[in-house]
């Protein structure tokens, strides 16, 4: 089974690139989606998060309101670190179990795992290759403002909380520069897929 990690800065375009990999036959696992499941009521991360941050983060149905939680942790570095410590180990464990189960059923599967904390957590060591998606800072800011309805200062603050892209690039097997046109980015994805397929045929 081929296991490839994918990461990059917030709003660098990882989701769009993962969509293209999926269209080319890759299985894509999104760590954020796994985390969203694990923080639901009755799941393993729900009680620890509520115990740490209080019932103020719950919505009217008693579920964790991700927007409220995000507003809290993105304004407090300590809270963000604590949230990551509560959730990320369970996310990586869940994903590795999914990959193990898939490998037993379909050993020829080519899997891409998209995780924002791939490098910071050391999770990248579980993969044969690491793809890092990059773009210009002003593009990140603009995209994040539009996606999350943030001010420019809020967007810059959230980006600053992450490991700088230039540091993540040091761990990359492949880099996708998503600062150009859609066609240029798509071409890079195709080139990486061709390289991966060629390597695994040897």
DRENNUZA-316612 format. One record per residue: x negated, y, z negated of N, C-alpha, C in turn. Coordinates in nm, 3 decimals. Atoms other than C-alpha are relative to their C-alpha. Layout:
<nuses>
X_Y_Z_X_Y_Z_X_Y_Z
...
</nuses>
This chain:
<nuses>
-0.085_-0.120_0.000_0.000_0.000_0.000_-0.088_0.125_0.000
0.074_-0.125_-0.009_-0.129_0.343_0.093_0.064_0.103_-0.093
-0.048_-0.099_0.095_-0.097_0.600_-0.186_-0.077_0.131_0.021
0.062_-0.129_-0.025_-0.163_0.966_-0.110_0.065_0.105_-0.090
-0.051_-0.108_0.083_-0.129_1.258_-0.349_0.008_0.129_0.081
-0.015_-0.130_-0.067_-0.011_1.600_-0.236_0.029_0.105_-0.106
-0.022_-0.108_0.096_-0.031_1.925_-0.428_-0.030_0.133_0.068
0.024_-0.134_-0.053_-0.076_2.298_-0.384_0.060_0.102_-0.095
-0.056_-0.104_0.084_0.030_2.629_-0.528_0.152_0.006_0.011
-0.144_-0.020_-0.003_0.388_2.718_-0.611_0.038_0.080_0.125
-0.050_-0.066_-0.122_0.580_2.820_-0.296_-0.104_0.003_0.113
0.098_0.007_-0.110_0.294_2.714_-0.069_0.055_-0.076_0.121
-0.062_0.070_-0.112_0.528_2.505_0.146_-0.008_-0.151_-0.009
0.016_0.145_0.017_0.483_2.157_0.000_0.124_-0.077_0.043
-0.125_0.072_-0.030_0.849_2.059_0.040_0.021_-0.017_0.151
-0.014_0.007_-0.146_0.856_2.140_0.412_-0.097_-0.101_0.058
0.102_0.093_-0.049_0.535_1.947_0.469_0.037_-0.143_-0.036
-0.044_0.135_0.039_0.668_1.648_0.275_0.113_-0.049_0.091
-0.109_0.035_-0.092_0.976_1.655_0.497_-0.056_-0.052_0.132
0.061_0.044_-0.125_0.752_1.620_0.804_-0.065_-0.137_-0.016
0.058_0.132_0.025_0.566_1.328_0.647_0.110_-0.106_-0.004
-0.113_0.093_0.007_0.901_1.164_0.576_0.052_-0.034_0.139
-0.045_0.022_-0.138_1.003_1.209_0.939_-0.094_-0.091_0.077
0.099_0.086_-0.064_0.684_1.027_1.037_-0.008_-0.138_-0.065
-0.009_0.133_0.057_0.779_0.725_0.826_-0.061_-0.019_-0.137
0.057_0.009_0.134_0.612_0.803_0.494_0.111_0.004_-0.104
-0.087_-0.011_0.117_0.792_0.742_0.167_-0.050_0.119_-0.081
0.039_-0.117_0.077_0.792_1.069_-0.029_0.064_-0.005_-0.138
-0.049_-0.008_0.138_0.822_1.085_-0.408_-0.034_0.139_-0.053
0.016_-0.136_0.051_0.874_1.431_-0.556_-0.002_-0.004_-0.152
0.013_0.005_0.145_0.746_1.459_-0.913_0.100_0.091_-0.070
-0.098_-0.091_0.059_0.978_1.753_-0.980_0.137_-0.067_-0.012
-0.129_0.070_0.004_1.282_1.542_-0.892_0.001_-0.108_-0.107
0.012_0.102_0.106_1.158_1.264_-1.120_0.014_0.067_-0.137
-0.008_-0.073_0.126_1.114_1.519_-1.399_0.143_0.046_-0.029
-0.139_-0.046_0.019_1.465_1.656_-1.344_0.088_-0.113_-0.052
-0.076_0.115_0.048_1.604_1.306_-1.397_-0.035_-0.033_-0.145
0.045_0.041_0.134_1.396_1.242_-1.709_0.039_0.097_-0.110
-0.041_-0.096_0.104_1.516_1.558_-1.886_0.152_0.004_-0.017
-0.146_0.004_0.014_1.884_1.473_-1.845_0.038_-0.066_-0.133
-0.051_0.055_0.125_2.094_1.382_-2.147_-0.006_-0.153_0.002
0.012_0.144_0.008_2.020_1.028_-2.258_-0.131_-0.055_0.054
0.130_0.043_-0.053_1.684_1.014_-2.078_-0.111_0.030_-0.101
0.108_0.003_0.100_1.349_0.986_-2.253_-0.052_0.137_-0.041
0.057_-0.132_0.032_1.247_1.353_-2.237_0.101_0.098_-0.060
-0.104_-0.096_0.042_1.579_1.510_-2.338_-0.016_0.042_-0.146
0.005_-0.035_0.143_1.559_1.491_-2.718_-0.128_0.072_-0.039
0.122_-0.073_0.036_1.191_1.591_-2.747_0.000_0.146_0.045
-0.004_-0.138_-0.050_1.252_1.901_-2.534_0.097_0.085_-0.083
-0.098_-0.075_0.080_1.564_2.006_-2.726_-0.052_0.022_-0.142
0.057_-0.015_0.134_1.385_1.943_-3.056_-0.104_0.111_-0.003
0.106_-0.102_-0.004_1.099_2.167_-2.949_0.054_0.139_0.030
-0.042_-0.132_-0.046_1.287_2.450_-2.778_0.138_0.043_-0.048
-0.128_-0.037_0.058_1.626_2.439_-2.946_0.117_-0.011_0.097
-0.121_0.015_-0.078_1.985_2.421_-2.827_0.031_0.119_0.089
-0.020_-0.118_-0.084_1.958_2.764_-2.666_-0.026_-0.030_0.147
0.031_0.035_-0.140_1.831_2.588_-2.351_0.107_-0.090_0.061
-0.105_0.088_-0.051_2.149_2.379_-2.315_0.109_0.080_0.069
-0.112_-0.066_-0.066_2.432_2.462_-2.079_0.131_-0.042_-0.066
-0.131_0.026_0.062_2.806_2.431_-2.149_0.034_-0.148_-0.005
-0.027_0.145_0.000_2.799_2.056_-2.075_-0.096_-0.075_-0.092
0.095_0.065_0.089_2.515_1.988_-2.316_-0.126_-0.049_0.069
0.122_0.035_-0.073_2.257_1.930_-2.044_-0.100_0.114_-0.013
0.103_-0.104_-0.001_1.928_2.117_-2.032_0.020_0.088_0.123
-0.011_-0.098_-0.108_1.969_2.433_-1.824_-0.142_0.031_0.048
0.138_-0.014_-0.048_1.654_2.428_-1.611_-0.039_0.147_0.019
0.031_-0.141_-0.018_1.679_2.799_-1.536_-0.034_0.065_-0.134
0.027_-0.055_0.133_1.696_2.889_-1.906_-0.133_-0.050_-0.054
0.127_0.057_0.045_1.410_2.653_-1.984_-0.116_0.063_0.075
0.104_-0.061_-0.081_1.207_2.798_-1.698_-0.031_0.142_-0.042
0.019_-0.138_0.045_1.263_3.155_-1.811_-0.076_0.005_-0.131
0.068_0.005_0.130_1.141_3.055_-2.155_-0.148_-0.035_0.017
0.139_0.048_-0.005_0.826_2.863_-2.064_-0.089_0.082_0.093
0.082_-0.080_-0.091_0.715_3.086_-1.778_-0.035_0.137_-0.058
0.036_-0.124_0.068_0.697_3.375_-2.023_-0.083_-0.027_-0.125
0.079_0.037_0.117_0.493_3.185_-2.281_-0.092_-0.115_0.038
0.096_0.102_-0.043_0.177_2.995_-2.190_0.000_-0.120_-0.093
0.000_0.109_0.099_0.191_2.791_-2.512_0.121_-0.091_0.023
-0.122_0.078_-0.023_0.551_2.684_-2.443_-0.012_-0.083_0.128
0.017_0.072_-0.127_0.462_2.588_-2.085_-0.091_-0.121_-0.020
0.092_0.110_0.028_0.172_2.374_-2.208_0.072_-0.110_-0.079
-0.073_0.098_0.080_0.398_2.205_-2.464_0.101_-0.076_0.084
-0.097_0.067_-0.087_0.665_2.132_-2.204_-0.070_-0.101_0.090
0.074_0.093_-0.085_0.408_1.978_-1.970_-0.047_-0.123_-0.077
0.046_0.113_0.083_0.274_1.763_-2.254_0.115_-0.094_-0.034
-0.116_0.082_0.031_0.626_1.641_-2.332_0.051_-0.080_0.120
-0.064_0.059_-0.118_0.728_1.562_-1.976_-0.097_-0.074_0.092
0.085_0.051_-0.107_0.431_1.496_-1.750_-0.046_-0.144_-0.019
0.040_0.142_0.014_0.306_1.167_-1.904_0.110_-0.098_0.040
-0.112_0.087_-0.036_0.652_1.017_-1.858_0.026_0.003_0.151
-0.017_-0.011_-0.145_0.672_1.146_-1.501_-0.102_-0.087_0.072
0.104_0.079_-0.066_0.340_0.989_-1.403_0.023_-0.150_-0.022
-0.028_0.141_0.029_0.433_0.663_-1.574_0.113_-0.053_0.088
-0.115_0.039_-0.082_0.766_0.652_-1.390_-0.040_-0.016_0.146
0.041_0.005_-0.141_0.607_0.726_-1.052_-0.090_-0.120_0.025
0.090_0.114_-0.018_0.332_0.467_-1.097_0.077_-0.132_-0.003
-0.083_0.120_0.004_0.596_0.208_-1.188_0.078_-0.016_0.130
-0.071_0.004_-0.129_0.796_0.300_-0.876_-0.092_-0.050_0.111
0.097_0.041_-0.103_0.484_0.260_-0.662_-0.034_-0.148_-0.013
0.030_0.142_0.024_0.405_-0.076_-0.822_0.113_-0.089_0.050
-0.117_0.078_-0.043_0.758_-0.203_-0.760_0.010_-0.002_0.153
-0.007_-0.010_-0.146_0.750_-0.081_-0.399_-0.109_-0.085_0.066
0.111_0.076_-0.057_0.413_-0.242_-0.337_0.030_-0.149_0.000
-0.036_0.141_0.008_0.549_-0.579_-0.447_0.101_-0.038_0.107
-0.106_0.027_-0.099_0.845_-0.549_-0.209_-0.048_0.029_0.142
0.046_-0.044_-0.133_0.687_-0.361_0.084_-0.147_0.043_-0.009
0.142_-0.033_0.018_0.305_-0.381_0.061_-0.058_0.091_0.108
0.050_-0.086_-0.108_0.265_-0.189_0.389_0.052_0.144_-0.009
-0.057_-0.133_0.016_0.444_0.120_0.256_-0.109_0.107_-0.005
0.088_-0.116_0.008_0.272_0.455_0.309_0.072_0.106_-0.083
-0.070_-0.087_0.094_0.361_0.678_0.015_-0.074_0.131_-0.024
0.050_-0.132_0.036_0.314_1.049_-0.048_0.065_0.040_-0.132
-0.054_-0.048_0.127_0.353_1.174_-0.405_-0.033_0.148_-0.014
0.011_-0.146_0.011_0.413_1.549_-0.436_0.010_0.039_-0.147
0.000_-0.039_0.141_0.314_1.681_-0.779_-0.081_0.128_-0.020
0.065_-0.129_0.021_0.228_2.036_-0.883_-0.122_-0.011_-0.090
0.110_0.014_0.097_0.003_1.922_-1.170_-0.091_-0.117_0.034
0.078_0.114_-0.045_-0.172_1.654_-0.966_-0.146_0.009_-0.045
0.142_-0.018_0.036_-0.520_1.798_-1.031_-0.015_0.024_-0.149
0.014_-0.038_0.141_-0.469_1.951_-1.375_0.012_-0.119_-0.095
-0.025_0.115_0.087_-0.345_1.624_-1.524_-0.094_-0.117_0.027
0.085_0.113_-0.038_-0.599_1.401_-1.349_0.076_-0.108_0.075
-0.085_0.098_-0.070_-0.311_1.221_-1.174_-0.055_-0.033_0.138
0.054_0.020_-0.134_-0.495_1.261_-0.842_-0.092_-0.122_0.009
0.091_0.116_0.002_-0.732_0.981_-0.948_0.070_-0.131_0.034
-0.077_0.121_-0.030_-0.452_0.730_-0.887_0.024_-0.017_0.150
-0.031_0.000_-0.143_-0.451_0.803_-0.513_-0.126_-0.010_0.085
0.116_0.018_-0.090_-0.677_0.717_-0.221_-0.044_0.132_0.060
0.030_-0.130_-0.059_-0.656_1.070_-0.080_0.084_0.106_-0.069
-0.077_-0.113_0.054_-0.542_1.413_-0.195_0.011_0.108_0.106
-0.028_-0.110_-0.092_-0.379_1.666_0.035_0.033_0.124_-0.083
-0.029_-0.126_0.068_-0.385_2.026_-0.086_0.055_0.099_0.102
-0.065_-0.097_-0.087_-0.146_2.275_0.074_-0.035_0.140_-0.049
0.039_-0.135_0.039_-0.266_2.634_0.076_0.066_0.104_0.090
-0.045_-0.115_-0.080_-0.150_2.974_0.197_-0.053_0.125_-0.068
0.049_-0.125_0.059_-0.229_3.337_0.131_0.084_0.039_-0.122
-0.067_-0.038_0.124_-0.141_3.481_-0.209_0.125_0.084_0.026
-0.115_-0.086_-0.027_0.089_3.745_-0.062_0.118_-0.080_0.056
-0.107_0.087_-0.050_0.282_3.467_0.114_0.066_-0.076_-0.114
-0.055_0.066_0.118_0.322_3.277_-0.211_0.095_0.093_-0.075
-0.080_-0.098_0.074_0.451_3.589_-0.383_0.133_0.024_0.071
-0.121_-0.029_-0.077_0.698_3.667_-0.105_0.098_-0.117_-0.001
-0.086_0.118_-0.002_0.830_3.311_-0.082_0.062_-0.027_-0.136
-0.050_0.026_0.135_0.863_3.275_-0.459_0.106_0.102_-0.041
-0.100_-0.104_0.028_1.048_3.606_-0.490_0.132_-0.033_0.066
-0.121_0.031_-0.076_1.293_3.498_-0.223_0.068_-0.125_-0.054
-0.058_0.127_0.044_1.341_3.142_-0.352_0.061_0.008_-0.139
-0.044_-0.002_0.140_1.377_3.219_-0.724_0.061_0.133_-0.043
-0.059_-0.132_0.029_1.513_3.575_-0.699_-0.077_0.070_-0.112
0.087_-0.061_0.100_1.217_3.716_-0.892_-0.051_0.135_0.050
0.069_-0.124_-0.035_1.054_4.057_-0.901_-0.143_-0.035_0.040
0.138_0.027_-0.041_0.703_4.091_-0.761_-0.089_-0.030_-0.120
0.081_0.025_0.120_0.556_4.105_-1.112_0.029_-0.137_-0.059
-0.036_0.132_0.051_0.748_3.793_-1.219_-0.062_-0.109_0.087
0.057_0.099_-0.092_0.634_3.604_-0.910_-0.151_-0.013_-0.020
0.144_0.002_0.020_0.271_3.704_-0.959_-0.037_-0.066_-0.133
0.025_0.060_0.131_0.291_3.602_-1.325_0.010_-0.153_0.007
-0.017_0.146_-0.010_0.421_3.253_-1.242_-0.114_-0.064_0.077
0.112_0.052_-0.079_0.151_3.202_-0.981_-0.127_-0.002_-0.084
0.121_-0.011_0.082_-0.116_3.315_-1.228_-0.006_-0.108_-0.108
-0.002_0.106_0.101_-0.005_3.043_-1.473_-0.057_-0.132_0.052
0.049_0.124_-0.059_-0.119_2.774_-1.230_-0.151_0.005_0.023
0.140_0.007_-0.040_-0.468_2.654_-1.151_-0.016_0.070_0.134
0.020_-0.069_-0.128_-0.604_2.879_-0.875_-0.016_-0.098_0.116
0.007_0.088_-0.117_-0.571_2.730_-0.528_-0.143_-0.034_0.038
0.138_0.024_-0.040_-0.942_2.770_-0.461_-0.064_-0.110_-0.084
0.051_0.108_0.084_-1.010_2.533_-0.752_0.059_-0.134_0.042
-0.063_0.124_-0.045_-0.760_2.274_-0.631_-0.062_-0.050_0.129
0.058_0.038_-0.129_-0.921_2.280_-0.288_-0.128_-0.081_-0.017
0.123_0.074_0.024_-1.239_2.139_-0.442_0.026_-0.150_-0.012
-0.035_0.141_0.019_-1.055_1.810_-0.503_0.061_-0.062_0.125
-0.076_0.045_-0.117_-0.898_1.783_-0.158_-0.079_-0.092_0.092
0.050_0.080_-0.111_-0.957_1.507_0.093_0.039_0.068_0.130
-0.053_-0.073_-0.115_-0.743_1.701_0.339_0.060_0.131_-0.049
-0.059_-0.130_0.031_-0.635_2.067_0.341_0.096_0.037_0.112
-0.096_-0.053_-0.097_-0.324_2.203_0.511_0.014_0.149_-0.027
-0.012_-0.145_0.011_-0.341_2.577_0.570_0.136_0.041_0.054
-0.138_-0.032_-0.037_0.023_2.684_0.569_0.022_0.150_0.008
-0.013_-0.146_-0.008_-0.045_3.053_0.625_0.027_0.048_0.142
-0.024_-0.037_-0.139_0.004_3.044_1.003_0.142_-0.029_0.044
-0.132_0.029_-0.055_0.292_2.948_1.228_0.044_-0.141_-0.040
-0.053_0.133_0.027_0.519_2.648_1.178_-0.069_-0.103_0.090
0.064_0.091_-0.095_0.363_2.492_1.488_-0.142_-0.035_-0.043
0.137_0.025_0.045_0.011_2.531_1.348_-0.002_-0.094_-0.120
-0.007_0.087_0.117_0.109_2.369_1.019_0.039_-0.142_0.041
-0.046_0.131_-0.046_0.292_2.086_1.195_-0.114_-0.075_0.068
0.115_0.060_-0.067_-0.017_2.022_1.408_-0.098_-0.058_-0.102
0.091_0.048_0.104_-0.229_1.988_1.092_0.053_-0.127_-0.066
-0.061_0.120_0.058_0.015_1.736_0.946_-0.022_-0.119_0.093
0.020_0.108_-0.097_-0.003_1.529_1.265_-0.146_-0.046_0.003
0.143_0.034_0.000_-0.385_1.543_1.259_-0.036_-0.084_-0.122
0.027_0.076_0.123_-0.393_1.418_0.899_0.057_-0.140_0.011
-0.063_0.131_-0.016_-0.151_1.135_0.977_-0.083_-0.086_0.095
0.083_0.076_-0.094_-0.362_1.031_1.275_-0.129_-0.045_-0.065
0.123_0.034_0.069_-0.675_1.037_1.060_0.022_-0.111_-0.102
-0.032_0.101_0.101_-0.509_0.835_0.783_0.024_-0.136_0.067
-0.032_0.125_-0.072_-0.376_0.575_1.030_-0.127_-0.062_0.057
0.125_0.049_-0.058_-0.716_0.547_1.202_-0.088_-0.064_-0.106
0.082_0.051_0.108_-0.895_0.498_0.871_0.051_-0.134_-0.050
-0.057_0.122_0.054_-0.656_0.227_0.758_0.005_-0.114_0.100
0.008_0.106_-0.100_-0.689_0.036_1.084_-0.135_-0.067_0.003
0.136_0.055_0.001_-1.058_-0.019_1.023_-0.015_-0.115_-0.097
</nuses>
